[in-house]
Structure formats: C-alpha cells, structure tokens
Amino acid sequence: MAISIDTFFLNPDAQGTLQAQIQQVIAQGILSGRFRKGEKLPSSRKLALHLGVSRITVTLAYTELQANDYLTSKGRSGYFVSQNAPEPPRFEPAAERNDSVDWTRAIGQRFTGGSTPSKPADWAKYRYPFIYGQVDQTLFDHANWRLCALQALGARDFGALTADYYDQDDPQLIEFILRHTLPRRGIVARPEEVLITVGAQNALWLTAQILLTQRRTAAIEDPCYHALRDILTQSRCHLSQVPVDRDGLQPHLIEDGTDVIFATPSHQCPTSATMPHTRRKALLARAKELEAVIVEDDYEFEMSFLDAPLPALKSLDEEGRVIYIGSFSKSLFPGLRLGYLVGSEPFIREARALRASVLRHPPGHIQRTAAYFLSLGHYDALVRKMGKTFKERRSGMEHALNHHGLDIAGRGVFGGSSFWMRAPENVDTQELATNLRAQDVLIEPGHSFFRRDAVENNYYRLAYSSIPLARIPEGVARVASGIDTLMRR
C-alpha cells in the first residue's frame, strides 16, 4: 500500500533546513502510526514537485532516514517504511479518575493570582502591536547568532556544551561581562562577584530569597515592575510602597525599618523616569542610614540612543551596599533568558549555592553562544542598529502622540523603548485595551504596575520596539479614537 502524497506538507513557520523538515514530517508520521511498516513512500520526484523543493533535497532526506532505519530501499521500486522502524507508542485508554485530594488544603503556598499580566501569544499577528519587550525579527541578527551557535557546537567547545558546571558559569561569558559590559556602566568587579542567571527575573527571585524573610521589609517603587511585586508577595516579607515622581524613587519616603530597597534608577519601570545624580547620592545615603541593601535593576541601559546614560548606581557604591542586575534578554530576545547578578562576594556565594540547588546553571551552550555573539562584536552592532531604529520610531510616535493630543506621563531621558501614557481620568485602560484589540491594536494597561488597592486605572504603556515606523501614525490614531469613544459615553 502506498502512502498518499496529500499527507505531506511543510509548515511555513517551521525551523531548520528543508531537508530536516522533510525528515521530521516522515519520522513523525511513522512514530504517530500514520505511516505503517511496509508502506511505500512517494517517489522523490513526485514528492519534490508536490512540496515545491528540489529532488535532491527529498533524496537526501530519504537517504538519512534510511541510514537511521526509518526507511528501506527496494531498488527501482522506491522507498518503504522499514520493518525495523520504531514502533509507535501504545496508550491504553485512561480510566476515569476520581481525584480525592483536597488541593485547597494540600497546597501549602500559592503562586497563582499574581498581578503579572499575560501577553497575547499571537501578538505578532496584530497590525499595531504597541507591546513591550518582544523581539522585532526585522532587527535581530539571525545569521550571526546562528553562526555563533554552530561555533559553540564545535569540537573545541565540547566541554562548554556538555560539562556540568555545577555552580560555575562559562568563563568566556564572565570575562566579557567583566571587561566590556560592566565598565560601560562604571562598575569594576571580580569573577567571584558575578553570577549568570536565567534572565533578570530569576536574578530578582534569587535576591529576594536570600535577603528577605517574613520578618524583613522590602521597599518597592509605586508603580513598579509587576513581576517583582509578585516575587516579593510570594516571599511573604513586609512590603512598603514608595511613590515615584518625575525623577524616580523618592529616598526620603522610604520607611524606617526597611531592609532591602528595590529600584530602577536608570530607567524606572514603567514611567521611564531617570534618577539624577543628586538623588542617587541621596538614595545611597538613606540606605546607609537604614543599614539597608539596594537592588538595582538596570534592565534597559543598552537602549540609550538619545544620549549617554548616567553611570549605574552601583558605580557610586563605596560600601558594597548595591546589588546590580543586568540582562541580555531585553536587547537580544526575551526567549534567551540570560541575565547576571553583580554583588559582594558573600552575597554572590549564597546566590550561587541557591541557584545550584534549583537549576545548577543556565545551559552551557547558551552561555557559550552568547559569549561568542558578544565578543565578536555582533552584539554591539545589533545594539547600534536597534538604537538607530528605535530613535526613528520614538520620534515618529512622539509626533503622532502630540498630533492627537495624547498625554505622555513619562518618557526616557536617554532612550528606552516605550512611553508611559495617561488617559483622561474617566477612561479605564483595561476596557480601552479590549476595545482596541478588535481594531487590530495592542496596548498595555497600566493597572498591574500599581498596588492592588490603587485606583489609577487610566494609565497605559505604548512600546515602539515591535511596530514598524510606517504603522505608528495609524496605530496612534486608533488609540486616540478609542479614547474619544469611551469619553463620549
């Protein structure tokens, strides 16, 4: 029996070479039981014509599958599913289960119900995605990232790819951070004072776990990064919300008894405020007075395309009081999940031990690939390209926002990738976001950045990192129209 050629198709969104995609389609057909032993496959000529690929591509795919015993060749008769091909798994129908566990009692600590919103998985299908933190495929350097990944797979890097570092990190990546990344922020550190993390959020979690207990108090900005509030709520520490103004966190409002201060001085999240030098000195002085530790989240310093950024708060620290968090995920792509912690050696020692007990270390191949991408200059070239593009988009968006009379509540002094917006007080931006989604527009309501009992429902964020310049004017026009519609009710 021959397998119908109509069962073969290639997913246009699939990754890998055409040869690899064809191999995967056939292997999955065998493993799922759709293609059975002894069944004949279409000829390489017919399948190539059907799929719109070269005949040699199909022939090479068949040959590789034959080498792995998925297929067998019978001379001029063609290719057949091998009698030695893997057996499809057999699953017995699951019997109905009566779950008698009282999970409301069995669960000791809950992690659901936080304030962090989920972003639409299909955001790229929207024509006007003013969504923060997503990768723009037109800007990312796919070719050089792929080459660096292949280089990291080479025999010379076999140890970095396969070794269990236990609690250590890729020495090449650490060296680049010490010699290149940190000096640009005015920070000098030793290898023992740096730890690679699974993104900045993992760094925040590690920090909270080490520094806070149920008896200690953490001060956070209000509004602030919603995932940080969730992390600190889960830690069960006392939480003190400190209002921000146009210059960021206000040190004099930090309560007595505070143990840890979380701040984003270079680019406040979400208002984009930049803390001036005098206030940074005041923050350090207040932390010293309280004998508190400061956690500096420097999540977007690379996106400083308007002017050179101020040195990090950590660069002013003469007492080891500041723990610095950086991230490559924001400037490369969010799925990379690669960040780092910089702090005094006793703190990093504990963070290293905690990380080892939970996940050992971030994958060695990812670390080595990133090290090559950084050290070969591709990263700096990418940042320059993004900066130029973001500068053009920011200018276009600012012009459109002013044209439609929309109120900008906060903008980055040195750059960034978003505007913090304020709608009229009677406009609920959650409702606005729902209405705009039907108009092919995505915005980010601001309520989740504020404490739960807050009444600020009229703020929202517009990012320009993932929307082409040409679409910005029409997208902003639709936002303005949506606000007008709600105001006329």
Salt bridges, closest charged atoms under 4 A:
GLU87 OE2 - LYS37 NZ 2.66
ASP136 OD2 - ARG393 NH2 2.60
ASP157 OD1 - ARG368 NH1 2.33
ASP164 OD2 - ARG360 NH1 2.51
ASP164 OD1 - HIS361 NE2 3.73
ASP169 OD2 - ARG352 NH1 3.87
ASP169 OD1 - ARG355 NH1 2.72
ASP170 OD2 - ARG368 NE 2.70
GLU175 OE2 - ARG179 NE 3.09
GLU192 OE1 - ARG190 NH1 3.04
GLU193 OE2 - ARG190 NH2 3.38
ASP222 OD1 - ARG229 NH2 3.76
ASP222 OD2 - ARG451 NH1 2.41
ASP245 OD1 - ARG279 NH1 2.69
ASP256 OD1 - ARG286 NH2 2.73
GLU289 OE2 - ARG286 NH1 3.22
ASP298 OD2 - ARG185 NE 2.68
GLU300 OE1 - HIS267 NE2 3.05
GLU302 OE1 - ARG184 NH2 3.12
ASP317 OD2 - LYS314 NZ 3.56
GLU319 OE2 - LYS288 NZ 3.33
GLU319 OE1 - ARG321 NE 3.01
GLU345 OE1 - ARG190 NH2 3.21
GLU345 OE2 - ARG349 NH2 3.96
ASP380 OD2 - HIS180 NE2 3.12
ASP380 OD1 - ARG184 NH1 3.21
GLU398 OE2 - ARG411 NH1 2.11
ASP407 OD2 - ARG422 NE 2.90
GLU431 OE2 - ARG489 NH1 2.49
GLU444 OE2 - HIS226 NE2 3.96
GLU444 OE1 - ARG461 NE 3.06
ASP453 OD1 - ARG451 NE 3.04
GLU474 OE2 - ARG478 NE 2.91
